[in-house]
Each structure stands twice: as C-alpha cells, then as structure tokens.
C-alpha cells in the first residue's frame, strides 16, 4: 500500500483536474492511499506537513508548496513533486506549464479578432502569471502593438481582495475597444465584476479572456468568461505515473511534467471583434458560426449581396488574408478541437464535420499545425 500526501487548493478547478488525473492512475494500478492537507499560510504549515508525513509513514508528497523550506521537506527522504506557484524549484520534480505558450495563444486569439489595444491583469508574485504576461507581451509587441499591465501585489484568490477603486480607474482609462488577458479565471472574473461596477461594457469595450476554464467561475461572470483550456488532467495522470516509477526506483532522475494549453473555450466575454467594416464583420461572424461549419464563399456572397471582388478586397485589406484561407483555418480549428474532445476515430471526426476527403484535410492540417491529426491527438488527448 503506497501512502501519498496531497497538499492542494481543493477549491481550484486546476487543482481538482490535476487530482482527478492523479487519482485515475492510482485506481488503475491499485493499492494507493491518500491523506489530504489543504493549503495554509500558517507559519507552522511546514511543521504540520512533516509531522503528518512521518507519523503516517507517507511514501511521497505531491502538491502546491510555497514559502516553505524545500530542503527540510526533502530531508524526510521521500519523493516530492512540486506544483509550481512562486517559482520553479530546482533539484526537485516539478509540475509546471507552458505559461509562455499560453500567453502566445491568448495574443493570437485577440490579434485574429483585429484588436489594436491590449491589456494584461495578473500578479508578478507567481511564475505562471509572470510568464503568461511575458508570452502575451512578446506576441503583441512583435505585432507592432503595446501592452498595458496592471499587477496585483498578491494572488487575489488567496492574499488580497484588491483595490477595487484603483482597478476600476485603470479599466476606465484604458483605450477602447481593448482585449484584456487575465492570468487565470479568478482574475478574469474580478475584471468583469469591476467592469459591471463602473458601467464598462464587456465585450464591447473590454473583451476578457481567462485561463483554466473553471466552469463555476466562468459562468458566475456576466457575461460568461472565455477561457484557455489546459491539459491538466492528463498532466496529473503523467505525474502519478512518473512518481510511481520513482517510488519503485529511487535512482531515477527528477522530472518535470509540463501542462500545455489546448484550446480556447469561447463564451460571450470575447464575442466581439475590433473591426469597423460592417461587411467584413458580418462575413467573419458567418464563418465562425458553429452552424456554418461547411459554409462556402458562394453562400456568403448570397447573404452579403456584393461582388466577390469587392468582398475579397475589403476582407483581405482588413484581415490580412483571403476569405478561403480564413475559412480553412476556422475549419481546422474546429477539427483540432474535436480531435481532443471526441472518442471517435480521426476519420470519423472528419466525417462528422462534413469532410469526405480526409486525405486533403490531413494535409491541410499538417501545413497549419506542423503535425498530423493523429500526432496532434496523441500529444494532447487525455488517456482513457
């Protein structure tokens, strides 16, 4: 019987998904027992963890640990996996994330919507917020735009209720319309709440995007929050698998599990576009409508009542690519999303979306994503 000590924020969707993957692995192999200790800012927390670990005879510790003496914990002599918080920890196994890549994904999403103004809301006290901001800034700056930032002194989920007056003033003074990326859903929810207090429209004035896809927080928001979905459950599963190997063979090296961003769950907080041309805007809305997954340029022309030459010229001038290229990327985006949310075969997913020529679809997918649909699914899909 392996005894695993869990230190986690059990109210967080991220931590719950991590634990779900961890527990799924433990059920597959059997013979695991758990003792959970909620996170605490108490100065005696470290002593509590050590005391319980020793008294219970724990075989390993996994969880979010910050502001404690890691070397002292390691002195217990059992494997420890750290869920990154303030920083990555050297000399120990980390559950970390492609935080930078998450920021890049957010920037690409908003740039596609043609925004010219960009903001970030987070805290510099956590590695995941810092690197999400840095990745977001890199892409925004590379595209010729500036980024306006507001960072809290603490993670507002735990250490601060934030200065609502100062935050409201900052939001009011932002150029509009603007695309705002928040470091996680708790921060994104704070933005929509303060916007409501200050009569700022979301998404018309400020489009808001969070991270974690916490269903409760996202749907508490008015309007509901769009959010970046992370491959957390699979990360928890992989962490448990590696931990099991280390428990059985103490000579194995430390490891890092990287949680990747997968896709964006679109809700009303990012429903708008920063596009002034009504013809181009209506065309994009038709293309991105879930009910129009097989829409053709001919069908679009039948609804906008202008010549193809006029529409193509105005569309490319505004968006920077042809209508065909835009439609293809949107279709591939839907296909990619279904690959990791469906149990059907890759060819069946393509057929369900109306694609009879799977070979050409696969070639187009590889041109855009640099890997085949099967490789994409194998990389991101949660193990069943």
N, C-alpha and C positions, 0 to 999 in steps of 0.2 A: 504493500500500500504506500503510494507516494503522497506526501503531505505538502501542499502548496499554499503559501501565504499570499493573499491577494490584497494589495494596497491600491485603492482606486476611488475615483469620484463616481459613485454608483448612480448619481443623478444625471451624468453626462451621456448623451447619445453615443459619442465617440467611445467612451469607456465601456458602455454596455455592449456595443458591437464588438469591441476588442475581446471582452469576456465571453461573448457568445461563440466566437471562433475558437477561443481557448478551451471552453467547456465542450464544444463539439469534438475536438480532438481527444480530450480526456475520456469522453464516453466511448469513442471508437477503440481506444487501447484498453480502457477499463482500469480499475484499481487506483484511482486518484481521489484524494480527499482535499477539501479546501477550508481555509479559515480566512474570513474577510475582515479587513480593518479599514474603515472609512478614513479619508484624508483628514488631517488636522494641522492647525498652525501652532498647536501647543508645543512649548519648548521641550516637553517630556515625551514627545511623539517617538523620537528615535529610541529612547529607552524602552518605551512600550513595545515597539516592534521587535527589538532584540529579546526582550523578556519573553514575549509570546512565542517567538521563533524557537528559542531554546527550550522553554517549558513544554511546548507541543511536539518538539522534535521535527521541525519543518525541514523538508528536503530542498526547497527553493523558495525564492521570493520574486514576485513579479508585480509591477505596478508603477504608478507615478510617484516619484520621490524627489523632493526638492528641499533645499535648506537643511539637509542632514549630512552627517559625516559618512560618506560612502565607504571610505576605508574602514571605518569602525564596523559598518554593516558587513563588509566583506570578511572581517576578522572572524565572523561566525563560522566561516568555512563552507558555506553552501552557495550554489549558483544564484545570481541575482540578474534580473532583466529590468532595465530602467525604461519607462515610458517617458520620452523627452518632455521637459517642461521649460525650465530656465535655460538650460544649455544641453548639448550632447555631452555625455560623460565618457572620457577616455578610459581604457583599461577595463571596460565592463560592457556587457551586451546591452544594446540599445534597440528599442522600438522607436524608430524615427519616421521621417516622412519626407517626401519630395515637396517641401514647403515652397521652395523657389518655383518649381514647376506649377504649383497650384496658383501662384501669383501670375505666372505667364498665361495660364488657361483663362483666368479672370480677365486679363488685359485683352486677349484675343477675342473673347466673347463681346466685350464692350466696343472694341475697335470695329468689329463686324457690324455693330449697330450704328456706326459712324459718329460716335461721340467725339467731341473735341476737348471737353473738360473732364478731369478725373480727380478723384479723392480717395484717400485711404483712412480707415479708422481702426485703431488697434492699440497695442501696448508694446513698448520695446523691452519689457521685462521677460518675455517668453521667446524662445527660439523660433517657434512656429509662426508667431506674429511678425517678428523681425524679418524672417526670410520670405514670408508671403508678401510683405511690403516691398522688399528689395526686388523680388522677381517681378512684381506688378510694375514697379518703377522702371526697371530695366526695359521692359517691352514698351511701356508708354513713352519713355524718353527716346528710345530707338525709333519710334513712330513720329517723332517731332513734337510731342506734347509735354506739358508739365504736370507734375503730381502735387496735390495739396494734401498734407497729412495732419491728422490730429491723433496724438497718442496719449492714452491714459497712463497714470502713474502705476496702476496695478491692473491685474486681470479683473474686470468688473464682475465676473462670475463669483469671485471669492473675496477680493480685498477692497472693493470700493463701489459705492453707488454712483460715482462720477459727479462732476459739477454740471448739472443739467442746464444751468443758466449759460455757462461758458460754451458748452457743447451746442446749445440752441443758437447762440450768437454766431458761432463758427458756421453752422449749417445755413443760417440766414445770409451770411456774407459770401457764401460760395457762388461762383458764376453758374448760371443756369442756362440750359439743362446740363446736368453733370452726372457722371457714372461713378458711384461710390462702391468700393470693395471693402468689406469688413473682414477682420481676421478670422472670425467664426460667427456662428449664428446668434450667440448671445450678444455680441457686439452689433450685429446687423439689426437685431430686434430693438436694441437701445436706440439705434438711428431712427427706425420707423416710429417708435414711441415719441421721441423728441420732435420729429417732424410733425406729428399729429398735434403736439402741444403748441407748436409755432406756426400752424396753418401752412406748412410746406407740403406740396403735393408729391406723392410717390405713386407711380414713377415719372409723372410729367415733369416735375422739377428736379428730383433726385431719384435715379434708378439705383436700387440697393441689392447687392449680392453678398451672401454669406458663405460659410464653409461648414460642412459636417452633415448637412441635410437632416437636422434634428426635427423630426416631424412635429413634435409638440411646439417647439419654439417657432418654427417656420409658419405654422398655422395659427399661432397666437397673434402673429403680426397682422396689421391691417394697412395695406394689403398683404397677403401671404408672401413669404420670402422665397426668392430663388436662391439656390444653394449648390455649391460644388460637392458632389458625392465622392467620398474617399473609399478606397478598397480596404476598409478597416477590418471587417470580419475575417477576410482571408489572411490579413496580417496577423491577427490573433491566433488563427489556426497554425500558420507557419511558425510563429514564436513558440507555441506549445510544442510543436514537433521538434524544433531545434533544442528547446530546453530539455526535452525528454532524452535526446541524444547526449547532451552534456551531463545530465544526472547519471546516465549509464556509463559515460566515459569522460572522466574529469580532465583528461589530457587534451580534449578537443579545444580549438581556439574560440575566443569570444566571437560573437556575430552581431550583425546589425540587420534588422528587418525594416525595410523601407515601405511605408504606406503611400501608394500613388493616388493621385486624383484620377477619377474615371470619366466623369461626365458632369453636366450641369442639369439639375432638376429645375426646370423653368416654371416659375409661378408669376403672379401679377406684379411683383415689385420691380421686375425688369421688362415689363411688357412693351415699353415704348421704344422708339428709335429717334435718334437725333438727325432726322432727315427732313429738310424743308420742302423738297419737291413732292407734292401730293401724288403724282403719277408713279414715281419710283417707290414711295412709301406703300401705296396700295398694292403694287406688284410684289414687294417683299412680303407683305402680310399674306398675300395669296399663296406664295411659295412655302412659307413657314407654317401655314395652317395644317394641323395634323390630318385634316380630312382631305388634303390635296397632295398626298404623297406621290401621286403619279401625274401631277399637272404638267401640261406641255406649254410651250411658248404660244402655240396656236390658240390654246384655251385661254391663256392670259390675254392675248390680243382681242379675243372675243368679248372680254369684260371691260377692258380699258378704252376700247374704241379709238385707237390711234394706230398709225402705221408701224410696222416692225422697225423700220429705220429710225423713226422718231423715238420709240421706246428704247431701242438698243443704245442710241446715242446718249440719251438722258440717263439711262441706267448705268452705263459704263463711266460716264462723267462723274456720277455721284458715288458709286460703289467701288469703282476701280477694276471691275471685271465684267465679263459678259453675263447675260441672263442665263445662258446654258451652263456656264461654269458655276454660277451661284446655285442653280437648281441641283447640279450634280453633287456639290459639296453638302447641300442640305440633305439630299437622299442618302449619301454615305454616312452622314451624322446619325440619321435615324437607324440605318443598318447597323452601325457600330454600337449604338445604344441597345438595340435588340439582341445583339450577339452576346451581351453580358447580362441580360435580364430574362432570357428565354432558355428553356431546356431543350428546345428543338435543335436539329442539326443545322449546320451553317446554310446548306442549300434550302432547307425548309424555311428558315428565317427569310432568306431572299425571296422565295416564292410567296410567302405570306404578305410581303411588302409589295408584291406585284412584279417582281423581276424574274422573267423567264430565262434570260440569258445570264446565267450565273457566272460564266467564264469571263465575260466582258466586265461584269460588276466587280469580280475579284481583281481584275487587272487595274480597274479604276481605283479601287480601294487601296491597292498596294502603291499606286502612284502618289496618293494623298497621304497615307499613313505610314508608308515605308515598310510595312509588313503585310502578310496575307491575312484575310479574315480569320482563318484558323489560328494563326500565330497570335493575333490580337485577342481572340477568345481565351486561348491557353494562358496568356500573360495576365489577363485581368479577371477572368471568371473565377468566382468563389468555388472552392472544391465542395462537392456534394457528399 
